[in-house]
Amino acid sequence: MKTHYILIDYENVPVKSLALLKDKPFRVGVFLGPKNTRLATEFVLAMRDLGPQGDYIQLEAGGPNALDFHIAFYLGRLLEARAAD
């Protein structure tokens, strides 16, 4: 079964629940910019419940559209890895 990826720009998407994804073929990557110093408790608990299906990607550099460019790069790497399989 193929794994589906959800890439979240936390600065622009206030997600609270990820319960529908638990134990399904999904991986969740949450991109955090340098200004994301606090996360909603509900979201942190939802990510914890995903276990190895969820991952935080912390960026050190910020700026206009920085998270968007990192997500695009990450997506390219995922596609490259899938093509190699």
Secondary structure, 3 states (H helix, E strand, C coil): CCCEEEEEECCCCCCCCCHHHCCCCEEEEEEECCCCCCCCHHHHHHHHHHHHHEEEEECCCCCCCHHHHHHHHHHHHHHHHHHHC
